[in-house]
Amino acid sequence: MCIRDSFRITLELEEEKREHILVMEALKELEDTRKCWRMVGGVLVERTVGEVKPSIQQNIEMIEKTLQTYNENMKKKEKEIIDFELAYGIKGDKAAQAQQKPEIQEKKATTGGVLA
């Protein structure tokens, strides 16, 4: 799995976490005996708010753990890439762009314009 895939999955998980938090905030004000509907495996299931709250909270915690794992893995991969670039003298995209900018500016300064 590349860093882009991990980053994409991380963004999706963060969005899912936000949605779960919104649902928890909406359910917080309701009575535990009130009916609610929950999607389980593509099927709507009738439950009570009291039954749903713990499972939503558990989902939020699982998403947070998964996000933490993905973030740790992304940091490890980034470090591996940086170490690899340093070991083999490879310049990453940002380093290559940073080096090209001064070269372009030097060329502009040395070339004479029409009025020069």
Backbone as CSV, one residue per row, in Angstrom:
resi,resn,N_x,N_y,N_z,CA_x,CA_y,CA_z,C_x,C_y,C_z
1,MET,0.850,-1.167,0.000,0.000,0.000,0.000,0.903,1.239,0.000
2,CYS,0.636,2.155,-0.903,1.449,3.363,-0.980,0.892,4.446,-0.055
3,ILE,1.668,5.499,0.080,1.296,6.580,0.994,0.010,7.251,0.529
4,ARG,-0.171,7.390,-0.769,-1.399,8.032,-1.275,-2.641,7.247,-0.876
5,ASP,-2.548,5.912,-0.977,-3.690,5.078,-0.582,-3.969,5.224,0.909
6,SER,-2.904,5.214,1.714,-3.072,5.378,3.159,-3.688,6.733,3.482
7,PHE,-3.236,7.762,2.780,-3.767,9.105,3.007,-5.238,9.171,2.637
8,ARG,-5.608,8.557,1.516,-7.004,8.538,1.075,-7.873,7.810,2.089
9,ILE,-7.411,6.667,2.558,-8.164,5.897,3.544,-8.290,6.675,4.848
10,THR,-7.215,7.374,5.230,-7.248,8.191,6.441,-8.305,9.275,6.329
11,LEU,-8.376,9.933,5.179,-9.400,10.966,4.985,-10.811,10.386,5.057
12,GLU,-11.001,9.215,4.460,-12.311,8.571,4.503,-12.697,8.201,5.936
13,LEU,-11.729,7.691,6.690,-12.004,7.328,8.083,-12.318,8.549,8.933
14,GLU,-11.613,9.649,8.693,-11.895,10.879,9.436,-13.306,11.385,9.139
15,GLU,-13.723,11.275,7.888,-15.085,11.691,7.523,-16.117,10.784,8.191
16,GLU,-15.845,9.487,8.201,-16.765,8.552,8.845,-16.848,8.824,10.350
17,LYS,-15.728,9.152,10.951,-15.711,9.475,12.383,-16.562,10.717,12.655
18,ARG,-16.416,11.747,11.795,-17.226,12.964,11.958,-18.720,12.645,11.875
19,GLU,-19.092,11.768,10.937,-20.496,11.389,10.796,-21.002,10.673,12.047
20,HIS,-20.205,9.766,12.593,-20.589,9.064,13.811,-20.751,10.038,14.973
21,ILE,-19.855,11.009,15.065,-19.934,12.000,16.135,-21.202,12.841,15.994
22,LEU,-21.563,13.201,14.768,-22.805,13.950,14.545,-24.018,13.151,15.006
23,VAL,-24.029,11.867,14.703,-25.139,11.009,15.123,-25.192,10.937,16.644
24,MET,-24.024,10.784,17.284,-23.992,10.723,18.759,-24.527,12.011,19.370
25,GLU,-24.173,13.146,18.781,-24.675,14.425,19.291,-26.185,14.528,19.133
26,ALA,-26.717,14.007,18.027,-28.166,14.043,17.811,-28.891,13.111,18.785
27,LEU,-28.291,11.957,19.075,-28.925,10.989,19.963,-28.767,11.352,21.433
28,LYS,-27.800,12.186,21.734,-27.511,12.544,23.119,-28.722,13.163,23.816
29,GLU,-29.486,13.935,23.081,-30.613,14.657,23.667,-31.893,13.823,23.730
30,LEU,-31.891,12.647,23.124,-33.103,11.826,23.061,-33.174,10.843,24.233
31,GLU,-34.402,10.412,24.537,-34.612,9.412,25.581,-34.089,8.063,25.107
32,ASP,-33.590,7.264,26.040,-33.045,5.946,25.688,-34.110,4.970,25.214
33,THR,-35.366,5.213,25.540,-36.435,4.295,25.140,-37.022,4.629,23.765
34,ARG,-36.610,5.725,23.195,-37.153,6.154,21.905,-36.663,5.229,20.782
35,LYS,-37.548,4.980,19.814,-37.202,4.143,18.670,-36.228,4.886,17.757
36,CYS,-35.339,4.127,17.155,-34.488,4.681,16.093,-34.185,3.555,15.108
37,TRP,-33.675,3.920,13.971,-33.383,2.956,12.925,-31.894,3.013,12.647
38,ARG,-31.321,1.827,12.461,-29.887,1.729,12.209,-29.660,0.826,11.012
39,MET,-28.713,1.237,10.156,-28.377,0.436,8.987,-27.324,-0.587,9.394
40,VAL,-27.673,-1.868,9.255,-26.748,-2.956,9.580,-26.626,-3.844,8.355
41,GLY,-25.481,-3.805,7.716,-25.264,-4.643,6.534,-26.233,-4.363,5.411
42,GLY,-26.616,-3.115,5.233,-27.527,-2.739,4.169,-28.995,-2.930,4.503
43,VAL,-29.293,-3.315,5.743,-30.670,-3.535,6.173,-30.974,-2.587,7.318
44,LEU,-32.127,-1.910,7.243,-32.542,-1.046,8.347,-33.123,-1.904,9.470
45,VAL,-32.624,-1.685,10.668,-33.048,-2.462,11.817,-33.602,-1.500,12.863
46,GLU,-34.743,-1.854,13.437,-35.350,-1.016,14.473,-34.703,-1.327,15.814
47,ARG,-34.231,-0.297,16.464,-33.606,-0.413,17.784,-34.101,0.733,18.655
48,THR,-33.607,0.777,19.875,-33.859,1.937,20.725,-32.581,2.753,20.799
49,VAL,-32.730,4.007,21.176,-31.576,4.895,21.276,-30.571,4.329,22.276
50,GLY,-31.078,3.754,23.368,-30.211,3.174,24.384,-29.389,2.009,23.870
51,GLU,-29.915,1.254,22.908,-29.172,0.138,22.323,-28.135,0.616,21.314
52,VAL,-28.429,1.716,20.654,-27.578,2.184,19.564,-26.386,3.002,20.058
53,LYS,-26.595,3.795,21.104,-25.524,4.678,21.592,-24.208,3.944,21.884
54,PRO,-24.237,2.830,22.635,-22.967,2.153,22.933,-22.251,1.638,21.685
55,SER,-23.017,1.141,20.721,-22.372,0.619,19.514,-21.780,1.740,18.666
56,ILE,-22.434,2.887,18.625,-21.876,4.020,17.885,-20.613,4.518,18.571
57,GLN,-20.634,4.585,19.898,-19.438,5.006,20.637,-18.291,4.025,20.398
58,GLN,-18.618,2.738,20.364,-17.597,1.725,20.100,-17.034,1.884,18.682
59,ASN,-17.892,2.187,17.720,-17.425,2.419,16.350,-16.481,3.616,16.279
60,ILE,-16.817,4.674,17.009,-15.954,5.865,17.026,-14.582,5.499,17.580
61,GLU,-14.550,4.729,18.654,-13.274,4.320,19.250,-12.470,3.441,18.299
62,MET,-13.138,2.532,17.596,-12.438,1.671,16.641,-11.876,2.495,15.486
63,ILE,-12.635,3.468,15.013,-12.157,4.333,13.934,-10.941,5.124,14.402
64,GLU,-10.971,5.636,15.645,-9.836,6.383,16.177,-8.587,5.508,16.244
65,LYS,-8.730,4.245,16.690,-7.586,3.329,16.744,-7.044,3.054,15.351
66,THR,-7.947,2.849,14.407,-7.527,2.594,13.033,-6.810,3.808,12.453
67,LEU,-7.335,5.001,12.714,-6.684,6.231,12.257,-5.287,6.360,12.848
68,GLN,-5.162,6.054,14.114,-3.857,6.130,14.769,-2.873,5.160,14.107
69,THR,-3.334,3.948,13.800,-2.485,2.957,13.147,-2.059,3.436,11.758
70,TYR,-2.997,3.960,10.984,-2.661,4.462,9.652,-1.687,5.628,9.727
71,ASN,-1.888,6.533,10.679,-0.977,7.667,10.815,0.427,7.210,11.187
72,GLU,0.532,6.240,12.085,1.840,5.702,12.449,2.507,5.047,11.241
73,ASN,1.731,4.271,10.478,2.281,3.620,9.288,2.728,4.640,8.251
74,MET,1.953,5.722,8.100,2.339,6.757,7.132,3.643,7.426,7.560
75,LYS,3.805,7.693,8.840,5.042,8.301,9.322,6.226,7.378,9.082
76,LYS,6.045,6.067,9.320,7.117,5.101,9.074,7.488,5.081,7.594
77,LYS,6.480,5.056,6.725,6.738,5.033,5.283,7.457,6.299,4.823
78,GLU,7.023,7.452,5.338,7.675,8.706,4.980,9.137,8.687,5.410
79,LYS,9.414,8.161,6.607,10.781,8.076,7.093,11.594,7.131,6.211
80,GLU,10.999,5.997,5.839,11.685,5.052,4.952,12.023,5.706,3.617
81,ILE,11.104,6.480,3.079,11.338,7.142,1.793,12.459,8.161,1.923
82,ILE,12.435,8.939,2.994,13.477,9.947,3.202,14.834,9.275,3.372
83,ASP,14.885,8.202,4.158,16.140,7.471,4.345,16.639,6.896,3.022
84,PHE,15.723,6.366,2.227,16.085,5.808,0.926,16.638,6.899,0.009
85,GLU,15.971,8.056,-0.015,16.427,9.164,-0.844,17.820,9.632,-0.422
86,LEU,18.041,9.706,0.882,19.354,10.129,1.375,20.426,9.082,1.083
87,ALA,20.088,7.808,1.232,21.060,6.737,1.025,21.511,6.651,-0.428
88,TYR,20.627,6.905,-1.362,20.949,6.752,-2.772,21.070,8.078,-3.513
89,GLY,21.038,9.174,-2.793,21.213,10.489,-3.406,20.078,10.882,-4.327
90,ILE,18.902,10.408,-4.033,17.731,10.732,-4.849,17.064,11.953,-4.242
91,LYS,16.697,12.869,-5.101,16.003,14.063,-4.625,14.517,13.868,-4.829
92,GLY,13.754,14.102,-3.771,12.302,13.982,-3.856,11.723,15.101,-4.688
93,ASP,10.449,15.073,-4.943,9.776,16.076,-5.765,9.983,17.485,-5.217
94,LYS,9.828,17.665,-3.928,9.958,18.997,-3.338,11.389,19.496,-3.435
95,ALA,12.345,18.603,-3.184,13.749,19.009,-3.260,14.135,19.345,-4.696
96,ALA,13.638,18.575,-5.653,13.941,18.838,-7.057,13.337,20.168,-7.498
97,GLN,12.123,20.456,-7.077,11.488,21.723,-7.436,12.212,22.894,-6.799
98,ALA,12.635,22.722,-5.558,13.345,23.797,-4.866,14.671,24.093,-5.548
99,GLN,15.316,23.062,-6.101,16.598,23.274,-6.779,16.384,23.901,-8.154
100,GLN,15.310,23.585,-8.823,15.057,24.109,-10.157,14.718,25.591,-10.126
101,LYS,14.058,26.066,-9.108,13.659,27.466,-9.039,14.846,28.423,-9.102
102,PRO,15.922,28.207,-8.318,17.061,29.120,-8.440,17.707,29.063,-9.822
103,GLU,17.745,27.875,-10.454,18.319,27.758,-11.788,17.522,28.574,-12.799
104,ILE,16.212,28.539,-12.697,15.350,29.295,-13.609,15.556,30.788,-13.404
105,GLN,15.659,31.205,-12.157,15.866,32.621,-11.867,17.220,33.091,-12.376
106,GLU,18.268,32.231,-12.282,19.586,32.595,-12.789,19.547,32.773,-14.302
107,LYS,18.824,31.881,-15.002,18.738,31.977,-16.443,18.024,33.264,-16.854
108,LYS,16.977,33.647,-16.120,16.259,34.862,-16.430,17.157,36.082,-16.214
109,ALA,17.981,36.036,-15.173,18.848,37.168,-14.874,19.966,37.311,-15.882
110,THR,20.479,36.211,-16.443,21.614,36.286,-17.372,21.203,36.584,-18.790
111,THR,19.991,36.251,-19.168,19.565,36.523,-20.537,19.133,37.968,-20.654
112,GLY,19.590,38.615,-21.689,19.245,40.007,-21.907,17.898,40.128,-22.575
113,GLY,17.155,41.100,-22.208,15.879,41.342,-22.825,16.053,42.164,-24.091
114,VAL,14.997,42.533,-24.710,15.022,43.298,-25.942,15.592,44.687,-25.681
115,LEU,15.302,45.256,-24.562,15.731,46.609,-24.258,17.120,46.663,-23.622
116,ALA,17.708,45.542,-23.281,18.988,45.548,-22.568,20.149,45.835,-23.453
